Amino acid sequence: MQSLKLVKIPFRGHQIIIAQEENHIGEFTVTLQKSNEATVANTRIEQLNGHTGSDLIGMMEKMSLLIDTAEHGK
């Protein structure tokens, strides 16, 4: 079983999770989730994979835009 490093960031009613397997240095996954009011679980909105710091910055910008779109669509 592989060890997984997680960073969970609450952000404007959503949760951003950055995950990396310990033996896969440089590879990571960023997931955007929103609480589902009908159930206890979270709903995954977007999931992206990356390798560099530039990838991470671009992903965080995309996640922020998705949240902006969701908030303005209400």
mmJSON file of the N, C-alpha and C atoms, coordinates in Angstrom:
{"data_MODEL":{"atom_site":{
"group_PDB":["ATOM","ATOM","ATOM","ATOM","ATOM","ATOM","ATOM","ATOM","ATOM","ATOM","ATOM","ATOM","ATOM","ATOM","ATOM","ATOM","ATOM","ATOM","ATOM","ATOM","ATOM","ATOM","ATOM","ATOM","ATOM","ATOM","ATOM","ATOM","ATOM","ATOM","ATOM","ATOM","ATOM","ATOM","ATOM","ATOM","ATOM","ATOM","ATOM","ATOM","ATOM","ATOM","ATOM","ATOM","ATOM","ATOM","ATOM","ATOM","ATOM","ATOM","ATOM","ATOM","ATOM","ATOM","ATOM","ATOM","ATOM","ATOM","ATOM","ATOM","ATOM","ATOM","ATOM","ATOM","ATOM","ATOM","ATOM","ATOM","ATOM","ATOM","ATOM","ATOM","ATOM","ATOM","ATOM","ATOM","ATOM","ATOM","ATOM","ATOM","ATOM","ATOM","ATOM","ATOM","ATOM","ATOM","ATOM","ATOM","ATOM","ATOM","ATOM","ATOM","ATOM","ATOM","ATOM","ATOM","ATOM","ATOM","ATOM","ATOM","ATOM","ATOM","ATOM","ATOM","ATOM","ATOM","ATOM","ATOM","ATOM","ATOM","ATOM","ATOM","ATOM","ATOM","ATOM","ATOM","ATOM","ATOM","ATOM","ATOM","ATOM","ATOM","ATOM","ATOM","ATOM","ATOM","ATOM","ATOM","ATOM","ATOM","ATOM","ATOM","ATOM","ATOM","ATOM","ATOM","ATOM","ATOM","ATOM","ATOM","ATOM","ATOM","ATOM","ATOM","ATOM","ATOM","ATOM","ATOM","ATOM","ATOM","ATOM","ATOM","ATOM","ATOM","ATOM","ATOM","ATOM","ATOM","ATOM","ATOM","ATOM","ATOM","ATOM","ATOM","ATOM","ATOM","ATOM","ATOM","ATOM","ATOM","ATOM","ATOM","ATOM","ATOM","ATOM","ATOM","ATOM","ATOM","ATOM","ATOM","ATOM","ATOM","ATOM","ATOM","ATOM","ATOM","ATOM","ATOM","ATOM","ATOM","ATOM","ATOM","ATOM","ATOM","ATOM","ATOM","ATOM","ATOM","ATOM","ATOM","ATOM","ATOM","ATOM","ATOM","ATOM","ATOM","ATOM","ATOM","ATOM","ATOM","ATOM","ATOM","ATOM","ATOM","ATOM","ATOM","ATOM","ATOM","ATOM","ATOM","ATOM","ATOM"],
"id":[1,2,3,4,5,6,7,8,9,10,11,12,13,14,15,16,17,18,19,20,21,22,23,24,25,26,27,28,29,30,31,32,33,34,35,36,37,38,39,40,41,42,43,44,45,46,47,48,49,50,51,52,53,54,55,56,57,58,59,60,61,62,63,64,65,66,67,68,69,70,71,72,73,74,75,76,77,78,79,80,81,82,83,84,85,86,87,88,89,90,91,92,93,94,95,96,97,98,99,100,101,102,103,104,105,106,107,108,109,110,111,112,113,114,115,116,117,118,119,120,121,122,123,124,125,126,127,128,129,130,131,132,133,134,135,136,137,138,139,140,141,142,143,144,145,146,147,148,149,150,151,152,153,154,155,156,157,158,159,160,161,162,163,164,165,166,167,168,169,170,171,172,173,174,175,176,177,178,179,180,181,182,183,184,185,186,187,188,189,190,191,192,193,194,195,196,197,198,199,200,201,202,203,204,205,206,207,208,209,210,211,212,213,214,215,216,217,218,219,220,221,222],
"type_symbol":["N","C","C","N","C","C","N","C","C","N","C","C","N","C","C","N","C","C","N","C","C","N","C","C","N","C","C","N","C","C","N","C","C","N","C","C","N","C","C","N","C","C","N","C","C","N","C","C","N","C","C","N","C","C","N","C","C","N","C","C","N","C","C","N","C","C","N","C","C","N","C","C","N","C","C","N","C","C","N","C","C","N","C","C","N","C","C","N","C","C","N","C","C","N","C","C","N","C","C","N","C","C","N","C","C","N","C","C","N","C","C","N","C","C","N","C","C","N","C","C","N","C","C","N","C","C","N","C","C","N","C","C","N","C","C","N","C","C","N","C","C","N","C","C","N","C","C","N","C","C","N","C","C","N","C","C","N","C","C","N","C","C","N","C","C","N","C","C","N","C","C","N","C","C","N","C","C","N","C","C","N","C","C","N","C","C","N","C","C","N","C","C","N","C","C","N","C","C","N","C","C","N","C","C","N","C","C","N","C","C","N","C","C","N","C","C","N","C","C","N","C","C"],
"label_atom_id":["N","CA","C","N","CA","C","N","CA","C","N","CA","C","N","CA","C","N","CA","C","N","CA","C","N","CA","C","N","CA","C","N","CA","C","N","CA","C","N","CA","C","N","CA","C","N","CA","C","N","CA","C","N","CA","C","N","CA","C","N","CA","C","N","CA","C","N","CA","C","N","CA","C","N","CA","C","N","CA","C","N","CA","C","N","CA","C","N","CA","C","N","CA","C","N","CA","C","N","CA","C","N","CA","C","N","CA","C","N","CA","C","N","CA","C","N","CA","C","N","CA","C","N","CA","C","N","CA","C","N","CA","C","N","CA","C","N","CA","C","N","CA","C","N","CA","C","N","CA","C","N","CA","C","N","CA","C","N","CA","C","N","CA","C","N","CA","C","N","CA","C","N","CA","C","N","CA","C","N","CA","C","N","CA","C","N","CA","C","N","CA","C","N","CA","C","N","CA","C","N","CA","C","N","CA","C","N","CA","C","N","CA","C","N","CA","C","N","CA","C","N","CA","C","N","CA","C","N","CA","C","N","CA","C","N","CA","C","N","CA","C","N","CA","C","N","CA","C","N","CA","C","N","CA","C","N","CA","C"],
"label_alt_id":[null,null,null,null,null,null,null,null,null,null,null,null,null,null,null,null,null,null,null,null,null,null,null,null,null,null,null,null,null,null,null,null,null,null,null,null,null,null,null,null,null,null,null,null,null,null,null,null,null,null,null,null,null,null,null,null,null,null,null,null,null,null,null,null,null,null,null,null,null,null,null,null,null,null,null,null,null,null,null,null,null,null,null,null,null,null,null,null,null,null,null,null,null,null,null,null,null,null,null,null,null,null,null,null,null,null,null,null,null,null,null,null,null,null,null,null,null,null,null,null,null,null,null,null,null,null,null,null,null,null,null,null,null,null,null,null,null,null,null,null,null,null,null,null,null,null,null,null,null,null,null,null,null,null,null,null,null,null,null,null,null,null,null,null,null,null,null,null,null,null,null,null,null,null,null,null,null,null,null,null,null,null,null,null,null,null,null,null,null,null,null,null,null,null,null,null,null,null,null,null,null,null,null,null,null,null,null,null,null,null,null,null,null,null,null,null,null,null,null,null,null,null],
"label_comp_id":["MET","MET","MET","GLN","GLN","GLN","SER","SER","SER","LEU","LEU","LEU","LYS","LYS","LYS","LEU","LEU","LEU","VAL","VAL","VAL","LYS","LYS","LYS","ILE","ILE","ILE","PRO","PRO","PRO","PHE","PHE","PHE","ARG","ARG","ARG","GLY","GLY","GLY","HIS","HIS","HIS","GLN","GLN","GLN","ILE","ILE","ILE","ILE","ILE","ILE","ILE","ILE","ILE","ALA","ALA","ALA","GLN","GLN","GLN","GLU","GLU","GLU","GLU","GLU","GLU","ASN","ASN","ASN","HIS","HIS","HIS","ILE","ILE","ILE","GLY","GLY","GLY","GLU","GLU","GLU","PHE","PHE","PHE","THR","THR","THR","VAL","VAL","VAL","THR","THR","THR","LEU","LEU","LEU","GLN","GLN","GLN","LYS","LYS","LYS","SER","SER","SER","ASN","ASN","ASN","GLU","GLU","GLU","ALA","ALA","ALA","THR","THR","THR","VAL","VAL","VAL","ALA","ALA","ALA","ASN","ASN","ASN","THR","THR","THR","ARG","ARG","ARG","ILE","ILE","ILE","GLU","GLU","GLU","GLN","GLN","GLN","LEU","LEU","LEU","ASN","ASN","ASN","GLY","GLY","GLY","HIS","HIS","HIS","THR","THR","THR","GLY","GLY","GLY","SER","SER","SER","ASP","ASP","ASP","LEU","LEU","LEU","ILE","ILE","ILE","GLY","GLY","GLY","MET","MET","MET","MET","MET","MET","GLU","GLU","GLU","LYS","LYS","LYS","MET","MET","MET","SER","SER","SER","LEU","LEU","LEU","LEU","LEU","LEU","ILE","ILE","ILE","ASP","ASP","ASP","THR","THR","THR","ALA","ALA","ALA","GLU","GLU","GLU","HIS","HIS","HIS","GLY","GLY","GLY","LYS","LYS","LYS"],
"label_asym_id":["A","A","A","A","A","A","A","A","A","A","A","A","A","A","A","A","A","A","A","A","A","A","A","A","A","A","A","A","A","A","A","A","A","A","A","A","A","A","A","A","A","A","A","A","A","A","A","A","A","A","A","A","A","A","A","A","A","A","A","A","A","A","A","A","A","A","A","A","A","A","A","A","A","A","A","A","A","A","A","A","A","A","A","A","A","A","A","A","A","A","A","A","A","A","A","A","A","A","A","A","A","A","A","A","A","A","A","A","A","A","A","A","A","A","A","A","A","A","A","A","A","A","A","A","A","A","A","A","A","A","A","A","A","A","A","A","A","A","A","A","A","A","A","A","A","A","A","A","A","A","A","A","A","A","A","A","A","A","A","A","A","A","A","A","A","A","A","A","A","A","A","A","A","A","A","A","A","A","A","A","A","A","A","A","A","A","A","A","A","A","A","A","A","A","A","A","A","A","A","A","A","A","A","A","A","A","A","A","A","A","A","A","A","A","A","A","A","A","A","A","A","A"],
"label_entity_id":["1","1","1","1","1","1","1","1","1","1","1","1","1","1","1","1","1","1","1","1","1","1","1","1","1","1","1","1","1","1","1","1","1","1","1","1","1","1","1","1","1","1","1","1","1","1","1","1","1","1","1","1","1","1","1","1","1","1","1","1","1","1","1","1","1","1","1","1","1","1","1","1","1","1","1","1","1","1","1","1","1","1","1","1","1","1","1","1","1","1","1","1","1","1","1","1","1","1","1","1","1","1","1","1","1","1","1","1","1","1","1","1","1","1","1","1","1","1","1","1","1","1","1","1","1","1","1","1","1","1","1","1","1","1","1","1","1","1","1","1","1","1","1","1","1","1","1","1","1","1","1","1","1","1","1","1","1","1","1","1","1","1","1","1","1","1","1","1","1","1","1","1","1","1","1","1","1","1","1","1","1","1","1","1","1","1","1","1","1","1","1","1","1","1","1","1","1","1","1","1","1","1","1","1","1","1","1","1","1","1","1","1","1","1","1","1","1","1","1","1","1","1"],
"label_seq_id":[1,1,1,2,2,2,3,3,3,4,4,4,5,5,5,6,6,6,7,7,7,8,8,8,9,9,9,10,10,10,11,11,11,12,12,12,13,13,13,14,14,14,15,15,15,16,16,16,17,17,17,18,18,18,19,19,19,20,20,20,21,21,21,22,22,22,23,23,23,24,24,24,25,25,25,26,26,26,27,27,27,28,28,28,29,29,29,30,30,30,31,31,31,32,32,32,33,33,33,34,34,34,35,35,35,36,36,36,37,37,37,38,38,38,39,39,39,40,40,40,41,41,41,42,42,42,43,43,43,44,44,44,45,45,45,46,46,46,47,47,47,48,48,48,49,49,49,50,50,50,51,51,51,52,52,52,53,53,53,54,54,54,55,55,55,56,56,56,57,57,57,58,58,58,59,59,59,60,60,60,61,61,61,62,62,62,63,63,63,64,64,64,65,65,65,66,66,66,67,67,67,68,68,68,69,69,69,70,70,70,71,71,71,72,72,72,73,73,73,74,74,74],
"pdbx_PDB_ins_code":[null,null,null,null,null,null,null,null,null,null,null,null,null,null,null,null,null,null,null,null,null,null,null,null,null,null,null,null,null,null,null,null,null,null,null,null,null,null,null,null,null,null,null,null,null,null,null,null,null,null,null,null,null,null,null,null,null,null,null,null,null,null,null,null,null,null,null,null,null,null,null,null,null,null,null,null,null,null,null,null,null,null,null,null,null,null,null,null,null,null,null,null,null,null,null,null,null,null,null,null,null,null,null,null,null,null,null,null,null,null,null,null,null,null,null,null,null,null,null,null,null,null,null,null,null,null,null,null,null,null,null,null,null,null,null,null,null,null,null,null,null,null,null,null,null,null,null,null,null,null,null,null,null,null,null,null,null,null,null,null,null,null,null,null,null,null,null,null,null,null,null,null,null,null,null,null,null,null,null,null,null,null,null,null,null,null,null,null,null,null,null,null,null,null,null,null,null,null,null,null,null,null,null,null,null,null,null,null,null,null,null,null,null,null,null,null,null,null,null,null,null,null],
"Cartn_x":[0.848,0.0,0.89,0.559,1.366,0.846,1.782,1.431,1.069,0.075,-0.438,-0.345,0.21,0.249,-0.926,-1.683,-2.849,-2.767,-3.173,-3.365,-4.79,-5.605,-7.009,-7.145,-7.679,-7.803,-9.274,-9.915,-11.282,-11.218,-12.092,-12.024,-13.412,-13.985,-15.263,-16.347,-16.546,-17.615,-17.255,-16.056,-15.569,-14.366,-13.848,-12.63,-11.709,-10.464,-9.447,-8.502,-8.27,-7.399,-6.222,-5.025,-3.81,-3.26,-3.095,-2.659,-1.411,-0.51,0.709,1.109,1.374,1.899,3.359,3.8,5.155,6.228,6.054,7.104,7.006,6.083,5.904,6.222,7.463,7.869,7.644,7.011,6.752,5.395,4.738,3.397,2.379,1.31,0.285,-1.068,-2.115,-3.484,-4.144,-4.893,-5.665,-7.142,-7.933,-9.369,-10.164,-11.206,-12.129,-13.426,-13.87,-15.105,-16.034,-17.309,-18.346,-19.211,-19.574,-20.473,-21.799,-22.318,-23.614,-24.647,-25.549,-26.524,-27.512,-27.712,-28.671,-28.08,-26.752,-26.099,-24.968,-24.333,-23.207,-21.922,-21.889,-20.669,-20.406,-19.183,-18.81,-18.988,-19.247,-19.366,-18.1,-17.433,-16.229,-16.636,-16.056,-16.353,-15.287,-14.034,-12.923,-11.743,-10.99,-9.777,-8.732,-7.542,-6.469,-5.176,-4.307,-3.002,-1.913,-0.826,0.273,1.613,2.665,4.035,4.897,4.538,5.409,4.66,5.425,4.824,3.954,4.371,3.568,2.232,2.25,0.993,0.074,0.633,-0.169,-0.789,-0.014,-0.545,-1.681,-1.487,-2.536,-3.794,-3.615,-4.767,-5.527,-4.811,-5.481,-6.251,-5.696,-6.418,-7.695,-7.597,-8.771,-9.835,-9.408,-10.354,-11.068,-10.318,-10.901,-11.939,-11.63,-12.584,-13.844,-13.69,-14.859,-15.749,-15.134,-15.912,-16.607,-15.877,-16.491,-17.713,-17.589,-18.687,-19.882,-19.602,-20.68,-21.394,-20.625,-21.223,-22.054,-21.616,-22.351,-23.532,-23.563,-24.659,-25.86,-25.726,-26.827,-27.864],
"Cartn_y":[-1.188,0.0,1.247,2.199,3.39,4.494,5.272,6.392,7.593,8.344,9.476,10.728,11.793,13.083,13.906,14.5,15.307,16.687,17.685,19.032,19.41,19.707,20.094,21.584,22.32,23.765,24.152,24.606,25.121,26.469,26.655,27.871,28.234,29.297,29.851,28.788,27.998,26.999,25.722,25.611,24.437,23.87,22.784,22.22,21.844,22.304,21.941,20.966,19.831,18.801,18.588,18.725,18.434,17.126,16.125,14.791,14.382,13.69,13.19,11.879,10.861,9.612,9.831,9.287,9.548,9.153,8.08,7.628,8.257,9.178,9.835,11.323,11.625,13.014,13.756,14.892,15.7,15.467,14.361,14.103,14.349,15.057,15.338,15.482,15.455,15.616,16.73,17.582,18.634,18.371,18.303,18.022,19.16,19.603,20.597,19.883,20.066,19.434,20.477,20.165,20.989,20.089,20.546,19.772,19.579,18.363,18.055,18.156,19.101,19.342,18.189,17.389,16.286,15.049,14.951,13.801,14.295,13.379,13.73,13.86,13.282,13.222,14.535,14.641,15.77,15.385,16.371,16.16,16.679,15.821,16.245,17.071,18.241,19.139,19.021,18.96,18.925,18.211,17.47,16.828,16.914,17.408,17.619,17.014,16.586,16.046,16.989,17.08,17.954,17.433,18.154,17.752,18.898,20.132,21.261,22.312,23.243,24.362,25.21,25.347,26.1,25.418,24.07,23.323,23.638,23.636,23.883,25.274,26.274,27.642,27.718,27.118,27.113,26.402,25.299,24.551,25.356,26.035,26.834,27.984,28.575,29.622,29.06,27.867,27.246,26.94,26.41,26.104,27.369,28.454,29.725,30.213,30.074,30.481,29.618,28.316,27.434,27.852,28.222,28.667,29.996,30.932,32.201,31.962,31.084,30.769,30.191,29.275,28.667,29.7,30.619,31.642,32.639,32.991,33.964,33.341,32.014,31.326,31.146,31.504,31.331,32.382],
"Cartn_z":[0.0,0.0,0.0,-0.858,-0.986,-0.083,0.435,1.289,0.419,0.852,0.094,0.954,0.391,1.073,0.571,1.496,1.133,1.757,0.991,1.515,1.153,2.179,1.953,2.247,1.269,1.38,1.236,2.33,2.189,1.469,0.471,-0.335,-0.838,-0.289,-0.737,-0.89,0.148,0.133,-0.593,-1.091,-1.795,-1.034,-1.514,-0.954,-2.108,-2.017,-2.991,-2.311,-2.953,-2.379,-3.322,-2.77,-3.525,-2.969,-3.831,-3.41,-4.188,-3.464,-4.099,-3.436,-4.248,-3.725,-3.376,-2.246,-1.769,-2.766,-3.495,-4.396,-5.788,-5.996,-7.296,-7.171,-6.835,-6.674,-7.993,-7.901,-9.08,-9.713,-9.409,-9.936,-8.824,-9.146,-8.149,-8.827,-8.015,-8.487,-7.686,-8.357,-7.696,-7.979,-6.913,-7.029,-6.4,-7.091,-6.564,-6.208,-4.955,-4.489,-3.893,-3.912,-3.29,-2.434,-1.265,-0.421,-1.119,-1.065,-1.65,-0.534,-0.645,0.418,0.579,-0.464,-0.4,0.283,0.307,0.936,1.828,2.514,3.385,2.569,1.399,0.585,-0.147,-0.654,-1.504,-2.966,-3.8,-5.238,-5.901,-6.667,-7.382,-8.589,-8.71,-9.814,-10.905,-10.504,-11.463,-10.821,-11.623,-11.147,-12.251,-11.897,-12.858,-12.326,-13.225,-12.852,-13.325,-12.548,-12.92,-12.458,-12.874,-12.56,-12.036,-12.324,-11.991,-11.173,-10.625,-9.916,-10.835,-12.082,-13.057,-13.299,-13.349,-13.485,-12.312,-11.101,-9.903,-9.934,-10.323,-10.401,-11.419,-12.575,-13.593,-13.123,-12.417,-11.9,-10.866,-9.979,-8.951,-9.591,-10.642,-11.373,-12.003,-12.601,-13.21,-12.152,-10.996,-9.916,-9.451,-9.317,-8.899,-9.917,-11.199,-12.239,-12.215,-11.961,-11.858,-10.695,-9.572,-8.411,-8.725,-9.372,-9.772,-10.647,-11.623,-12.543,-11.785,-10.856,-10.073,-9.208,-8.606,-7.739,-8.537,-9.732,-10.535,-11.262,-11.325,-11.972,-11.073,-9.8,-8.847,-9.006],
"occupancy":[1.0,1.0,1.0,1.0,1.0,1.0,1.0,1.0,1.0,1.0,1.0,1.0,1.0,1.0,1.0,1.0,1.0,1.0,1.0,1.0,1.0,1.0,1.0,1.0,1.0,1.0,1.0,1.0,1.0,1.0,1.0,1.0,1.0,1.0,1.0,1.0,1.0,1.0,1.0,1.0,1.0,1.0,1.0,1.0,1.0,1.0,1.0,1.0,1.0,1.0,1.0,1.0,1.0,1.0,1.0,1.0,1.0,1.0,1.0,1.0,1.0,1.0,1.0,1.0,1.0,1.0,1.0,1.0,1.0,1.0,1.0,1.0,1.0,1.0,1.0,1.0,1.0,1.0,1.0,1.0,1.0,1.0,1.0,1.0,1.0,1.0,1.0,1.0,1.0,1.0,1.0,1.0,1.0,1.0,1.0,1.0,1.0,1.0,1.0,1.0,1.0,1.0,1.0,1.0,1.0,1.0,1.0,1.0,1.0,1.0,1.0,1.0,1.0,1.0,1.0,1.0,1.0,1.0,1.0,1.0,1.0,1.0,1.0,1.0,1.0,1.0,1.0,1.0,1.0,1.0,1.0,1.0,1.0,1.0,1.0,1.0,1.0,1.0,1.0,1.0,1.0,1.0,1.0,1.0,1.0,1.0,1.0,1.0,1.0,1.0,1.0,1.0,1.0,1.0,1.0,1.0,1.0,1.0,1.0,1.0,1.0,1.0,1.0,1.0,1.0,1.0,1.0,1.0,1.0,1.0,1.0,1.0,1.0,1.0,1.0,1.0,1.0,1.0,1.0,1.0,1.0,1.0,1.0,1.0,1.0,1.0,1.0,1.0,1.0,1.0,1.0,1.0,1.0,1.0,1.0,1.0,1.0,1.0,1.0,1.0,1.0,1.0,1.0,1.0,1.0,1.0,1.0,1.0,1.0,1.0,1.0,1.0,1.0,1.0,1.0,1.0,1.0,1.0,1.0,1.0,1.0,1.0],
"B_iso_or_equiv":[0.0,0.0,0.0,0.0,0.0,0.0,0.0,0.0,0.0,0.0,0.0,0.0,0.0,0.0,0.0,0.0,0.0,0.0,0.0,0.0,0.0,0.0,0.0,0.0,0.0,0.0,0.0,0.0,0.0,0.0,0.0,0.0,0.0,0.0,0.0,0.0,0.0,0.0,0.0,0.0,0.0,0.0,0.0,0.0,0.0,0.0,0.0,0.0,0.0,0.0,0.0,0.0,0.0,0.0,0.0,0.0,0.0,0.0,0.0,0.0,0.0,0.0,0.0,0.0,0.0,0.0,0.0,0.0,0.0,0.0,0.0,0.0,0.0,0.0,0.0,0.0,0.0,0.0,0.0,0.0,0.0,0.0,0.0,0.0,0.0,0.0,0.0,0.0,0.0,0.0,0.0,0.0,0.0,0.0,0.0,0.0,0.0,0.0,0.0,0.0,0.0,0.0,0.0,0.0,0.0,0.0,0.0,0.0,0.0,0.0,0.0,0.0,0.0,0.0,0.0,0.0,0.0,0.0,0.0,0.0,0.0,0.0,0.0,0.0,0.0,0.0,0.0,0.0,0.0,0.0,0.0,0.0,0.0,0.0,0.0,0.0,0.0,0.0,0.0,0.0,0.0,0.0,0.0,0.0,0.0,0.0,0.0,0.0,0.0,0.0,0.0,0.0,0.0,0.0,0.0,0.0,0.0,0.0,0.0,0.0,0.0,0.0,0.0,0.0,0.0,0.0,0.0,0.0,0.0,0.0,0.0,0.0,0.0,0.0,0.0,0.0,0.0,0.0,0.0,0.0,0.0,0.0,0.0,0.0,0.0,0.0,0.0,0.0,0.0,0.0,0.0,0.0,0.0,0.0,0.0,0.0,0.0,0.0,0.0,0.0,0.0,0.0,0.0,0.0,0.0,0.0,0.0,0.0,0.0,0.0,0.0,0.0,0.0,0.0,0.0,0.0,0.0,0.0,0.0,0.0,0.0,0.0],
"pdbx_formal_charge":[null,null,null,null,null,null,null,null,null,null,null,null,null,null,null,null,null,null,null,null,null,null,null,null,null,null,null,null,null,null,null,null,null,null,null,null,null,null,null,null,null,null,null,null,null,null,null,null,null,null,null,null,null,null,null,null,null,null,null,null,null,null,null,null,null,null,null,null,null,null,null,null,null,null,null,null,null,null,null,null,null,null,null,null,null,null,null,null,null,null,null,null,null,null,null,null,null,null,null,null,null,null,null,null,null,null,null,null,null,null,null,null,null,null,null,null,null,null,null,null,null,null,null,null,null,null,null,null,null,null,null,null,null,null,null,null,null,null,null,null,null,null,null,null,null,null,null,null,null,null,null,null,null,null,null,null,null,null,null,null,null,null,null,null,null,null,null,null,null,null,null,null,null,null,null,null,null,null,null,null,null,null,null,null,null,null,null,null,null,null,null,null,null,null,null,null,null,null,null,null,null,null,null,null,null,null,null,null,null,null,null,null,null,null,null,null,null,null,null,null,null,null],
"auth_seq_id":[1,1,1,2,2,2,3,3,3,4,4,4,5,5,5,6,6,6,7,7,7,8,8,8,9,9,9,10,10,10,11,11,11,12,12,12,13,13,13,14,14,14,15,15,15,16,16,16,17,17,17,18,18,18,19,19,19,20,20,20,21,21,21,22,22,22,23,23,23,24,24,24,25,25,25,26,26,26,27,27,27,28,28,28,29,29,29,30,30,30,31,31,31,32,32,32,33,33,33,34,34,34,35,35,35,36,36,36,37,37,37,38,38,38,39,39,39,40,40,40,41,41,41,42,42,42,43,43,43,44,44,44,45,45,45,46,46,46,47,47,47,48,48,48,49,49,49,50,50,50,51,51,51,52,52,52,53,53,53,54,54,54,55,55,55,56,56,56,57,57,57,58,58,58,59,59,59,60,60,60,61,61,61,62,62,62,63,63,63,64,64,64,65,65,65,66,66,66,67,67,67,68,68,68,69,69,69,70,70,70,71,71,71,72,72,72,73,73,73,74,74,74],
"auth_comp_id":["MET","MET","MET","GLN","GLN","GLN","SER","SER","SER","LEU","LEU","LEU","LYS","LYS","LYS","LEU","LEU","LEU","VAL","VAL","VAL","LYS","LYS","LYS","ILE","ILE","ILE","PRO","PRO","PRO","PHE","PHE","PHE","ARG","ARG","ARG","GLY","GLY","GLY","HIS","HIS","HIS","GLN","GLN","GLN","ILE","ILE","ILE","ILE","ILE","ILE","ILE","ILE","ILE","ALA","ALA","ALA","GLN","GLN","GLN","GLU","GLU","GLU","GLU","GLU","GLU","ASN","ASN","ASN","HIS","HIS","HIS","ILE","ILE","ILE","GLY","GLY","GLY","GLU","GLU","GLU","PHE","PHE","PHE","THR","THR","THR","VAL","VAL","VAL","THR","THR","THR","LEU","LEU","LEU","GLN","GLN","GLN","LYS","LYS","LYS","SER","SER","SER","ASN","ASN","ASN","GLU","GLU","GLU","ALA","ALA","ALA","THR","THR","THR","VAL","VAL","VAL","ALA","ALA","ALA","ASN","ASN","ASN","THR","THR","THR","ARG","ARG","ARG","ILE","ILE","ILE","GLU","GLU","GLU","GLN","GLN","GLN","LEU","LEU","LEU","ASN","ASN","ASN","GLY","GLY","GLY","HIS","HIS","HIS","THR","THR","THR","GLY","GLY","GLY","SER","SER","SER","ASP","ASP","ASP","LEU","LEU","LEU","ILE","ILE","ILE","GLY","GLY","GLY","MET","MET","MET","MET","MET","MET","GLU","GLU","GLU","LYS","LYS","LYS","MET","MET","MET","SER","SER","SER","LEU","LEU","LEU","LEU","LEU","LEU","ILE","ILE","ILE","ASP","ASP","ASP","THR","THR","THR","ALA","ALA","ALA","GLU","GLU","GLU","HIS","HIS","HIS","GLY","GLY","GLY","LYS","LYS","LYS"],
"auth_asym_id":["A","A","A","A","A","A","A","A","A","A","A","A","A","A","A","A","A","A","A","A","A","A","A","A","A","A","A","A","A","A","A","A","A","A","A","A","A","A","A","A","A","A","A","A","A","A","A","A","A","A","A","A","A","A","A","A","A","A","A","A","A","A","A","A","A","A","A","A","A","A","A","A","A","A","A","A","A","A","A","A","A","A","A","A","A","A","A","A","A","A","A","A","A","A","A","A","A","A","A","A","A","A","A","A","A","A","A","A","A","A","A","A","A","A","A","A","A","A","A","A","A","A","A","A","A","A","A","A","A","A","A","A","A","A","A","A","A","A","A","A","A","A","A","A","A","A","A","A","A","A","A","A","A","A","A","A","A","A","A","A","A","A","A","A","A","A","A","A","A","A","A","A","A","A","A","A","A","A","A","A","A","A","A","A","A","A","A","A","A","A","A","A","A","A","A","A","A","A","A","A","A","A","A","A","A","A","A","A","A","A","A","A","A","A","A","A","A","A","A","A","A","A"],
"auth_atom_id":["N","CA","C","N","CA","C","N","CA","C","N","CA","C","N","CA","C","N","CA","C","N","CA","C","N","CA","C","N","CA","C","N","CA","C","N","CA","C","N","CA","C","N","CA","C","N","CA","C","N","CA","C","N","CA","C","N","CA","C","N","CA","C","N","CA","C","N","CA","C","N","CA","C","N","CA","C","N","CA","C","N","CA","C","N","CA","C","N","CA","C","N","CA","C","N","CA","C","N","CA","C","N","CA","C","N","CA","C","N","CA","C","N","CA","C","N","CA","C","N","CA","C","N","CA","C","N","CA","C","N","CA","C","N","CA","C","N","CA","C","N","CA","C","N","CA","C","N","CA","C","N","CA","C","N","CA","C","N","CA","C","N","CA","C","N","CA","C","N","CA","C","N","CA","C","N","CA","C","N","CA","C","N","CA","C","N","CA","C","N","CA","C","N","CA","C","N","CA","C","N","CA","C","N","CA","C","N","CA","C","N","CA","C","N","CA","C","N","CA","C","N","CA","C","N","CA","C","N","CA","C","N","CA","C","N","CA","C","N","CA","C","N","CA","C","N","CA","C","N","CA","C","N","CA","C","N","CA","C"],
"pdbx_PDB_model_num":[1,1,1,1,1,1,1,1,1,1,1,1,1,1,1,1,1,1,1,1,1,1,1,1,1,1,1,1,1,1,1,1,1,1,1,1,1,1,1,1,1,1,1,1,1,1,1,1,1,1,1,1,1,1,1,1,1,1,1,1,1,1,1,1,1,1,1,1,1,1,1,1,1,1,1,1,1,1,1,1,1,1,1,1,1,1,1,1,1,1,1,1,1,1,1,1,1,1,1,1,1,1,1,1,1,1,1,1,1,1,1,1,1,1,1,1,1,1,1,1,1,1,1,1,1,1,1,1,1,1,1,1,1,1,1,1,1,1,1,1,1,1,1,1,1,1,1,1,1,1,1,1,1,1,1,1,1,1,1,1,1,1,1,1,1,1,1,1,1,1,1,1,1,1,1,1,1,1,1,1,1,1,1,1,1,1,1,1,1,1,1,1,1,1,1,1,1,1,1,1,1,1,1,1,1,1,1,1,1,1,1,1,1,1,1,1,1,1,1,1,1,1]
}}}
